[in-house]
Amino acid sequence: MLYLSRKLYFSALHSYRIEEWSEEKNRDVFGPCSNPNGHGHDYTLEVMVKGKLNRESGIVVNITDIDKVVKSFVAEHLDGKFLNKENDHFEENIPTTENIVTYIWNSLDGKIDHCELHKIRLHENNFLYSEKEEEQMVRLTRKYHFCTAHRLHSEQLSSEENREIFGKCNNPYGHGHNYYLEVTVNGKPDPVTGMIANLADIDEVVEKEIMKKFDHKHLNLDTEEFKHLNPTSENVAVVIWDLLSPKLSNLYKIGLYETEKNYFEYYGPEEDLQYGA
């Protein structure tokens, strides 16, 4: 089975509101997104399909066939629209990122010839995206940035072994990174609010449990978590999971970019740590 992805862009306007609620309750639940006049985004849509390789043509499906279906759907139903007022589906369903990605999945599934829909990912901005796969709950990912210094040094290894394994990263004074943290939750969008989780609640938990502890800190010297634990990115990802999972019941994954080249994922204690370099 081969997988291929096509990326498209569109702009749309939307508002998070429940008209039966008071203005105060809408603001409490949805914050500035409750503005009745709406707000907008430049969305990035990734459509991934899967299929078997045609040995004669050397392709799974012609990209132009994907474009015909997806571009026409986006142009007719999403691009340049005030979703709440110009799309029948979102007159009844709040156009959260979670609801929009579900709507796109349901609209495109089975519509592209010679392949199957595998995953829809929708970026609302550089720090928020949602995705949907077949028979999977919707996932919502929030991205954060923090600056941290660390020294890679294990108390269980000799000084020579530490220098041999970690090289310049074993510098006694440490070194620093601009970390990008992805916190992914999953679930079914609430039928009323359209949300898996309130972003304000996630932001509050991450600010308290991660940012205040690690941002602009030296992990080895300024934190209890890494006082006796080697602050490799593998360990950082696990520690972040351990700090957030008691506060975010639907936590699905931790993604951690140490650099643009080094990325790590952790799905909790039942899964092995995965990384890409």
N, C-alpha and C positions, 0 to 999 in steps of 0.2 A: 504494500500500500504506500502510495506517495502522497505528500501533502504540499499544497501550494497556497500562497497567500496573495491577495490583491488589496492594495490600499487605495482608498478614495477619500475625498474631502467634501464637506458641506457645511453650510452655516445655517443656524436656526435660532429662533427666539422662543423662550418658554417662561412659565411662571409656576411656582409650587403653591397652590392654594386649594383650600376646600371651602367653597362658598357658604356652606352651612355653618362654618366656624366663625367666631368673632375675629376681628382684625388682630386683637391681642393674641389669641390662641394661634393664629396663622404665623405671626411673628415669632412666637415662642418656639414653635415646632420647626419652622422652615427658615427663620432668620431673614436675611435680605432677599433670599430667593422667593419670598412671598409677595414681592412687589407686583401689584396687579397689572402694571404696564409691561412687565416681563424684563428679562435680561437675555443676553445672547452668548453663543459660543461658536468658535470655529472647530467643528468636530473632525476627528480623524477616524475613519471606519476601516477596519481590517476584516476582510472576509477570507477565511481559510477553508478550502475544500480538500477532499481526499478522493483517491481513485486508483485504478490500476493503470500501469503504463501501457500505452498502445505501441507495440514494437514497430509497427510500420511507420507511424508518424513521429514517434519519439516523444509524445506528449500525453498527458492525462486528459486535459481538456484545453481547448483553445481559449486563451485569455480574453479574446474578443467576445466569446460566448458568455463569459462571466460578466464582462462589462455591459453587454446588452441587457442582461437581467437586472444587475445591481444598479447601474447608472440610471436606467429608466425608472426603477422603483424609488431611488433617492430623489431624483428630480421631481417626480410627481408628488411624493408624500412628505419629504423632509426638507429639501434644500430651499432656503429663503423663506421658510414658513414660520408663522407664529403657531407653534404646535397645538397649543390649547384651543385655538380658534379656527385653525385651518386643516386640522387632521381629525377625522371622526373618532379615531381610537383615543386620542388624548383629550377629547372633550369629556370623556368619562374616566380616564386614567391619568394621573399626574405624570408628566413627562420627566421623571427622574432618569438618570443615566441607566439605572437598573431596569426600569420599565421600557426605555427606548431600545436597549440591546435585546430584550425579550421580544419586543414587537418586531424588530428587524429579523431576528431568528425565525419567528413564526411566519413572517411574510416571505422569506427566501427559501425556507426548507422545502426541498423537493422541486424547486423551480429551475435549477440549473442542470442542464442535460449532461450526461456522460460522467457525472461525479456526484459525490454526496457532500452536503454541508458539514464541516467539522467544527468550526469555532467562529464566533463573532466577537470581535473586541472593538469597543467604542471608547475613544479617548475624548473626554470633555475638555481637558487641558493637559498640560505636561505633568500635572500632579494628581490626576484622577482619571481612572478608567474602569470600565465594567466589561465582563465577558460572559459568554454563554456557550455551552456545548450540549450535545445531545444527551438527554436524560440526566443532565447535571443541573444543580442549583446555580443560580446566578452568583457570580463573584464580583466583588467591588474592591478596587485597590486604591489606596491613598499613599502618596509618595511624600517623604519628608527629607530634609537635609540637615546634617549636623557636622561640625568640625571637631576632630578629636586627634590627640596624639597617643601613641603607644610604643612600647618596646616589646618585641617578640623575644621572650626569654622564659624558659620553663625551669622551675625549681627542681624538677625531677631529672634534669640533664646537667652534665658538667658544663663549665664555661666553654671548654673547647668544643663540645658537642653543640652547644647553642650557637657558637660562631659558625660552625660548619653547616648547620642546617639553615639558619636564618640570615647569614651573611650580614649585609649592611643594615638589615632590619633589626639586628641585635645591638646596634649602636647604643651605648650606655645612656645617652640622653634621649633616645627615642626618635621618632619621626611622626609626621602627621598625614591625615587624609581628609578629603571632603567626602564623607559618606553620604550615600543616598539610600534611604530605607523605604521599602515597600511593605505596607501592612495590608494583607488581603483577608477579607471576611467573606463568608458565603451564606446563602440562605434563599428563601423565597421572598420576593418583595411584598411588603405589607399591602393588603388589598386596599387600604384606605390611603396611606401616605405614599405608597410606591417605593419605600425605602427598605433596604436590608438592615441598615443601621444608620443612626443619625451621625453625620460627619462631625458635628460639633462634639458629640460624646466621644468619638474616636480621637479627635484632636486633643481633647482634654486629657484622656488617658495617656496618649503618647507624650504629650507635653510633660505630664507629671512623672511618668515612669521612665522615660527615655531621655528627653531633651534636658530636663533639669539635672539629671544625673551624669550625662555623658557629653553634652554639647560644650565645646571650649574647655574640655578637661583633658588631663593626662590619665589614661585609663589605669595604668599601673600604680600611679601615685595618688590620684584623687578620688578613686572609687572603691567601695567595699567589694563590689562584685569581682573585680580583677586584682585584688590585693595579693592573692595567691593563685590566680588563674591566668595562664598565658593568653593575652588578648588577641589571639588570631581572629580573623574574620569568621572562621567557623565557630569559635567559641562566642564571639560577639552575637552572631545570629541566634545561637541557642539561648544565650542569656536574655536577649530581647524577647524571644518567645516565652521564656519562663516568667518574665516580668509582665508581659501583656496578657497571656492566656487566662490568668485568673480574673482579669477585668473585662476581657472581650470573649464572651462565651462562644461566638461563632468565628473565632480566628481560624483561618485556613492555612495561611502561609506567611513566612517572613522572607522577604527578598532583600539582599544587602549588596550594594555596589561599593566595593572598597576603592576601585578605580574604574575607568571606562573599560578596562580589560578584564578585571576580576569581579565576578558576580557569584553570590552564594545564595542558596535557598534552603529553608528548613520548614518541614511540615509537622513538627512536633515529635515527641519521643517514640511514636510508633513507626516513624519513617527514618530512613538513613539520610544524612546530610548530603546534599548534592551541590556541586559547584561547577562553574564554567570559567575558563581562563582564556 
